[in-house]
Amino acid sequence: FGITDHGISLVASGCPSLTIISLYRCNVTDIGLKTLSESCLALKDVDLSYCSLISDQGIRALAKNCRHLRAVCMTNCRSVTGVGFMGCSQSLTFLEANGCKLEPGGIMAIVSGGGLEYLNLSCLWWCIGRDGLTAIGAGFATKLKVLDFRSCRTIGDNSIIAIAKGCPLLQEWNLALCHEITRAGWEAIGVNCHHLEKLHVNRCRNLCDEGLQALRYGCKKLSVLYMSI
């Protein structure tokens, strides 16, 4: 808690070859993150979890300056909407943004680099509407293999259908507590997600026998189905 922008500036100026840094729960602002990104251009892995003072401005500096960035964790950074990732490098393959207040435009920015393979957007139910995640299926996330929507309670069939069609390499999809997915959504997964191996459907209220039948006929590689409460 005692680490501030001043301390980060000292690290940035003294360690220009830095590639991995965890700022978990540090009192760092956009200014500190900008200073870090301008001095440590080789950064690859950055953990900003619970950095409540970070906003899209800091993320924009990080994405712009660190073109080798491959992993960002920003759990519970609730001042980040995601738009700062617009134009991010294709090297970004891993992003955890669970508990963030992302916006549909921010979702589009997050996938704009085209390199994401792992994306955790769990617990977005209070800020993303039924169709707010359709951008993931718009052609920029074709390499996505793991997608976590746990507790995205308001995500609807339109988003599920778009993602199922636009992310053909999905191997694991967590849809636990996604109550608004109905038969149309499950059928889209069955028809399009031929590489799916693990699926989480825990406490999905609208999963019925017809939905399970669609998964059975379509997802031939499915080996693990999580259904417990």
N, C-alpha and C positions, 0 to 999 in steps of 0.2 A: 504493500500500500504506500510505502514511502518513495517508490520510484516514480519520478516525474519526467517531463520533457528535458530538463537539464541533464539528468543522468543518461537519458537516451542519446542526447547530443554528444556526450563524452564517449559513449560506446561507438556511435556512428563515426566520429572523427578518428578514433583510435583503432578501429577494427574494420577497415574498408573491405576485407575479404569475407566478412560474415555471410553465411548462407542460411543458418537456422537460428531463429530467435522465438522465445515464448515470452509474451508480455501479459500473461494470464493475471487478471485483476489489478494490473498496474494503473496508476493515475496518469496515463499518457493521453495527450490530446492529438488533434489533427496536425498540430505544429510539430510535435515530436515525431509522428509517423512520417511526415513529409521530409523532415531532416534526415531520418533514418533511410528513407528510400532514395534520397539524392546522394547519399554518401556510400551506401552499401548496395551497389547495383547488382551484385551477384546473389541477392537474397532469393531463396527457393522455398523455404517453409516458414510461415509466420502464424503464430497463435495469438489472436487478439481477444480471446474469450473473456467476457465480462469486463471489457474495457468500455465503460459506459460513456466516456467522453469522446469516443471516436465516431465520426460521421462519414458521410459519402465523400467529403473533401479529402479526408485522410486516405480512404480507400482508393480514390481517383489518383492520388500521388503515387501510391504503392503500385497500382496496376500500370500506370504510365511509365514509371522509372525502372521498375524491376521486371525486365522482359524475360527473365528465366524463372519467374515465379511458378511453382508447381502445386503448392498446397497452402490454403488459407483456412484457418478456423476462427470464426467470429461468433461463437455461441453467445446469445443474449446481448449482442451489441444492438440495442433497441433504437439507436439514432441512425442506423444504417438502413436505407431503403433498397440498396443494391445498384443504383444507377452509376456509381463510381467505377463499376467494373466494365463499363462500355469500352470496347476496343482492347480488352485485355489480351495478353499473349496466349497463343495456342498451347503453350507449355503448361497452363493452369489445368490440371487434371483432377484436383481434389478440393472440394469446398464443403465446409460445414457451416451452416447458417441457421441452425435450429434455435427457435425462440426469438428470432429477429422479426422486425415489423417491415418486411419487404413489400414492395409494391409491384404490380404487373410490369411496369417499365423497368424496374430493377431486376426482375426475373429475366427479361430479355437481355439486359446488359450482362448478367452473370453468365449466360450461355453464349454470348456473342463471340468469344474467342474460338469456339468450336472444338476445344480439346478435352472438355470435361468427361471423366469416366466415373467419378463418384460425386454424388450431390445429396446432401442432407438438408432438407427444408422442413423438418418436423416441427410441429406445434405452431403452425401459421394460421390456425383457424380463425383468429380474431381480426386478421387484416387482409387475407386473400379471399376473394369471393369465389363463387362456384366455377367461374371460367378464368380465373386469374392466373392459372398455370399453363394455359394453352401454348404460351411462347416456347416452352420447353420442347414441344413437338413441331416447331416451325422450321426445322432443318438445321439448327445450329448445335444440336446435342446428339448427333447420330452415333457418337462414340460412347455414349453413356452406358455403363454396365450395372451400377448400383444406384438406386434412387430411394430415398427415405422420405415418405410423406406421413409418417406416424402422427396421429392427432391433428391432421389437417381436416377438421371435421366438416368443413363446408365445400370441399372440392367436389365438383360435379362431373357428370358423365362426359361433357364436352371436353374438359381438360384430359380426362383419362383416355378418351378416344384419340385425341390429337397426339398424346404422348406415346400411346401404344403403336400408332402408325409411324411416328417420327423418330422413335428410338428403338430400332430393330435389334440392337445388341444387348438389350437389358437382360441381366442374369439374376438380379435380385431386386425385388420391389416391395417396400414396406408400406402397406395401405391400412395398417391397424387403426381402428377408430375413425376411418373415413366413412361416415354414416350415409353420405348422400350418393354414393356409387350404387347404381341400380343394375338391372339386367343388361342394359345396353353397354355399360362400362365393362362388365365382366366378359361379355361376348367379344368386345373389341380386344381385350387382352388375349383371349383364346385364339382369335383369328390372326393377330399380328405378332405376339411375343413368343416366337418359336425357340428362342434361346433361354427363356426364363427357367431358372433352376430352383429359386427360392421365392416364395410369396407369403407375405404376412397379411392375413385377413382377420386378425383378432378383433372381435367385437364390432364387426361391420354389420350393422343392423339390416341392411338391404341385400345381403348375400343369401340367395335362395338356392334351391335344387337346380333350377335352370342355369344359374350362374356357375355352379360347380360343374354342371354338365358341359358348359362351354369351355371351361378350363381343361376338363378331361380330354375333350376332343382336339383342342388346339395346342396346348402346352405339353408337347410330348417329352420334353427334357425336364419337366418339373419333378424334382426329387424331394423337396421339403415344403410342406404347407402348414404354416402356423395358424391354428384356429382357437387356441385356448383363450380363456377370459383373464 
